[in-house]
């Protein structure tokens, strides 16, 4: 599929977009530059965060010795999320569920009692249906069936987003969750697009720099049927949003999540100018649309203007 290039998103006043994420910091590592670009273009953008990230690890050694990071990680992550939202110019709402953690071991242990991923679908989706009906987004974005990567909260976030997209416009479903509103387009985020990693990997090598993606690209090339991360990529890119001029907003939002993001770590190994030159997009798969649009797209609101 040929993907045309455009300099940035068009004026978007009166249009609304909602992105559904599993944990605080997911919004900054997946689609942050796109959201900042649409805010700059006049759209209203909201992030719904399903959990508080309470069971996350402290991934930045520089803050690992802070007593509060160990005593009140949930409270600290709420402050980090508020700072990231301000940097991106987005609205933000918590859906209020407990982080499920990332199960490890063989066999995997049971999920913690009461966590997000263990909730029945209708119970997990009701707060999002309510929020969709309140905010009335034209476009809804979340992860694919694998959750982008198979974390139980990411998979559950996918499930509740698909449920809310289907149910929010039906007044007979979730009748106590406000007046019906039907989003018009549903997208899956493609932050883990193997083509992107390959392009940046080889661009780093050509520039004489060490690539942070070498192991992942090697695994993908050796086992393409399993995908770069050990599972198949089920979807192709339909929609590219050119937003390189907002990569700086993305980086600042990532750094706001200081308990999770190491300034010397993985996310910052590719120089911003190199990424802007070789892969200036954030990418999505159009899954459902109630409006006519032609693929490939360069605008998430294509068909809605």
Secondary structure, 3 states (H helix, E strand, C coil): CCCCCCCCCCCCCCCEEEEEECCCCHHHHCCHHHHHHHHHCCCEEEEEEEECCCCCCCCCHHHCCCHHHHHCHHHHHHHHHHHHHHHHCCEEEEEEEECCCCCCCCCCCCCCCCEHHHCCHHHHHHHHHHHHHHHCCCEEEECCCCCCCCCHHHHHHHHHHHHHHHHCCCCCCCCCCCCCCCCCEEEEECCCCHHHHHHHHHHHHHCCCCCCCHHHHHHHHHCHHHCCCCCCCCCCCCEEEECHHHHHHHHHHHHHCCCCCCCCCHHHCCCHHHHHHHCCEEEEEEEEECCCCCCCECCCCCCCC
